[in-house]
Amino acid sequence: MEAAYRFGVTGFVKNKKDGSVYIEAEGPEENIQSFVEWCHKGPTWARITKVDIEQGDIQNFKSFEIVR
């Protein structure tokens, strides 16, 4: 969530039961690119094995949230 604020993107993040993480994010293209680059590394404790990217419809998120 900290990274989303740092890169100026809105949307949400959700931990899935299989251990993967699902993120929907939107913002200026430059910000999204920086956020995606960060997602390939993740936080220092994370083990990233794969990043899948799909484009979707704009949802006009107002903030970035953790969905539980």
Contacts in CASP RR format, 6 or more apart in sequence:
PFRMAT RR
TARGET T0000
AUTHOR 0000-0000-0000
METHOD contacts of the structure
MODEL  1
MEAAYRFGVTGFVKNKKDGSVYIEAEGPEENIQSFVEWCHKGPTWARITK
VDIEQGDIQNFKSFEIVR
1 13 0 8 1.000
1 64 0 8 1.000
1 65 0 8 1.000
1 66 0 8 1.000
3 35 0 8 1.000
3 38 0 8 1.000
3 39 0 8 1.000
3 42 0 8 1.000
3 43 0 8 1.000
4 10 0 8 1.000
4 11 0 8 1.000
4 13 0 8 1.000
4 25 0 8 1.000
4 35 0 8 1.000
4 64 0 8 1.000
5 64 0 8 1.000
7 31 0 8 1.000
7 32 0 8 1.000
7 34 0 8 1.000
7 35 0 8 1.000
7 38 0 8 1.000
8 27 0 8 1.000
8 31 0 8 1.000
8 35 0 8 1.000
9 25 0 8 1.000
9 26 0 8 1.000
9 27 0 8 1.000
9 31 0 8 1.000
9 32 0 8 1.000
9 35 0 8 1.000
9 64 0 8 1.000
10 25 0 8 1.000
10 26 0 8 1.000
10 27 0 8 1.000
10 61 0 8 1.000
10 62 0 8 1.000
10 63 0 8 1.000
10 64 0 8 1.000
11 23 0 8 1.000
11 24 0 8 1.000
11 25 0 8 1.000
11 26 0 8 1.000
11 59 0 8 1.000
11 61 0 8 1.000
11 63 0 8 1.000
11 64 0 8 1.000
11 65 0 8 1.000
12 23 0 8 1.000
12 24 0 8 1.000
12 61 0 8 1.000
12 64 0 8 1.000
12 65 0 8 1.000
12 66 0 8 1.000
12 67 0 8 1.000
13 21 0 8 1.000
13 22 0 8 1.000
13 23 0 8 1.000
13 64 0 8 1.000
13 65 0 8 1.000
13 66 0 8 1.000
13 67 0 8 1.000
14 21 0 8 1.000
14 22 0 8 1.000
14 23 0 8 1.000
14 66 0 8 1.000
14 67 0 8 1.000
14 68 0 8 1.000
15 21 0 8 1.000
15 22 0 8 1.000
16 22 0 8 1.000
23 39 0 8 1.000
24 59 0 8 1.000
24 61 0 8 1.000
25 32 0 8 1.000
25 35 0 8 1.000
25 64 0 8 1.000
26 32 0 8 1.000
26 58 0 8 1.000
26 59 0 8 1.000
26 60 0 8 1.000
26 61 0 8 1.000
36 51 0 8 1.000
36 53 0 8 1.000
39 48 0 8 1.000
39 51 0 8 1.000
40 48 0 8 1.000
40 51 0 8 1.000
41 48 0 8 1.000
42 48 0 8 1.000
END
